[in-house]
């Protein structure tokens, strides 16, 4: 079983394949998303160790994904610190 999960959010199949090909076999589970909306959902469901995020994406830009994820984490930390 892979010890690390990497989420590649990129609309280019070439980039997704290149990332898979450059990693040693067996150590990484590479999860892919082809647009920002799917990528954001996979961040939540897959809980990756590393996210490789293209900023020029269809449906939702990489910048929007980054901002929304940052906001989720900030709000989560605030809620935990208040209890």
The 8 nearest C-alpha neighbors of each residue, nearest first, counted from 0:
[[1, 2, 25, 26, 28, 27, 3, 4],
 [2, 0, 26, 27, 28, 25, 3, 4],
 [1, 3, 26, 27, 0, 4, 28, 25],
 [4, 2, 27, 1, 48, 28, 26, 5],
 [3, 5, 28, 47, 48, 27, 29, 6],
 [6, 4, 49, 29, 47, 50, 48, 30],
 [5, 7, 30, 50, 31, 29, 47, 51],
 [8, 6, 51, 31, 9, 50, 30, 52],
 [7, 9, 32, 52, 38, 33, 31, 51],
 [10, 8, 33, 53, 11, 7, 32, 34],
 [9, 11, 33, 34, 56, 12, 8, 32],
 [12, 10, 13, 14, 9, 15, 33, 16],
 [11, 13, 15, 14, 16, 10, 9, 33],
 [12, 14, 16, 11, 15, 17, 18, 10],
 [15, 13, 17, 11, 16, 12, 18, 9],
 [14, 16, 12, 18, 13, 17, 7, 19],
 [17, 15, 19, 13, 14, 18, 12, 20],
 [18, 16, 14, 20, 19, 15, 13, 21],
 [17, 19, 15, 21, 16, 20, 14, 22],
 [20, 18, 16, 17, 21, 22, 15, 29],
 [19, 21, 17, 18, 22, 16, 23, 24],
 [20, 22, 18, 19, 17, 23, 16, 24],
 [23, 21, 20, 19, 24, 18, 27, 26],
 [22, 24, 26, 25, 21, 27, 20, 19],
 [25, 23, 26, 22, 27, 20, 19, 1],
 [24, 26, 1, 27, 23, 0, 28, 2],
 [27, 25, 1, 2, 24, 23, 3, 28],
 [28, 26, 1, 3, 4, 25, 2, 29],
 [27, 29, 4, 1, 3, 5, 30, 26],
 [30, 28, 5, 4, 6, 27, 31, 19],
 [31, 29, 6, 5, 7, 28, 32, 4],
 [32, 30, 7, 6, 8, 29, 33, 15],
 [31, 33, 8, 38, 37, 34, 7, 9],
 [32, 34, 10, 9, 8, 31, 37, 35],
 [35, 33, 57, 56, 37, 36, 32, 10],
 [36, 34, 59, 38, 37, 60, 56, 61],
 [35, 37, 39, 38, 59, 34, 58, 40],
 [38, 36, 40, 39, 35, 34, 32, 41],
 [37, 39, 35, 32, 41, 36, 40, 8],
 [38, 40, 42, 36, 41, 37, 35, 64],
 [39, 41, 37, 43, 38, 42, 44, 36],
 [42, 40, 44, 38, 43, 45, 39, 37],
 [43, 41, 39, 40, 46, 45, 44, 38],
 [42, 44, 41, 40, 46, 45, 39, 47],
 [43, 45, 41, 42, 46, 40, 47, 39],
 [44, 46, 41, 47, 42, 43, 4, 30],
 [47, 45, 42, 43, 44, 48, 41, 4],
 [48, 46, 4, 49, 5, 45, 6, 42],
 [47, 49, 4, 5, 3, 46, 50, 6],
 [50, 48, 5, 47, 6, 51, 4, 3],
 [49, 51, 6, 5, 52, 7, 47, 48],
 [52, 50, 7, 8, 6, 49, 53, 5],
 [51, 53, 8, 50, 61, 54, 7, 9],
 [54, 52, 9, 61, 55, 8, 56, 51],
 [61, 53, 55, 62, 60, 56, 52, 9],
 [56, 54, 60, 53, 61, 57, 62, 9],
 [55, 57, 60, 34, 35, 54, 61, 59],
 [56, 58, 34, 59, 60, 35, 55, 10],
 [59, 57, 35, 36, 34, 56, 60, 37],
 [60, 58, 35, 36, 57, 56, 63, 61],
 [61, 59, 56, 63, 62, 55, 35, 54],
 [54, 60, 62, 64, 63, 53, 35, 55],
 [61, 63, 65, 60, 64, 54, 66, 55],
 [64, 62, 66, 60, 65, 61, 67, 59],
 [65, 63, 61, 67, 62, 66, 39, 68],
 [64, 66, 62, 68, 63, 67, 69, 61],
 [67, 65, 69, 63, 68, 64, 70, 62],
 [68, 66, 70, 64, 69, 65, 63, 71],
 [67, 69, 71, 65, 70, 66, 64, 72],
 [70, 68, 66, 72, 67, 71, 65, 73],
 [69, 71, 73, 67, 68, 72, 74, 66],
 [72, 70, 68, 74, 69, 73, 75, 67],
 [71, 73, 75, 69, 70, 74, 76, 68],
 [74, 72, 70, 76, 75, 71, 69, 77],
 [73, 75, 77, 71, 76, 72, 70, 78],
 [76, 74, 72, 78, 73, 77, 71, 79],
 [75, 77, 79, 73, 74, 78, 80, 72],
 [76, 78, 74, 80, 75, 79, 73, 81],
 [79, 77, 75, 81, 76, 80, 74, 82],
 [78, 80, 76, 81, 77, 82, 75, 74],
 [79, 81, 77, 78, 82, 76, 75, 74],
 [82, 80, 78, 79, 77, 76, 75, 74],
 [81, 80, 79, 78, 77, 76, 75, 74]]
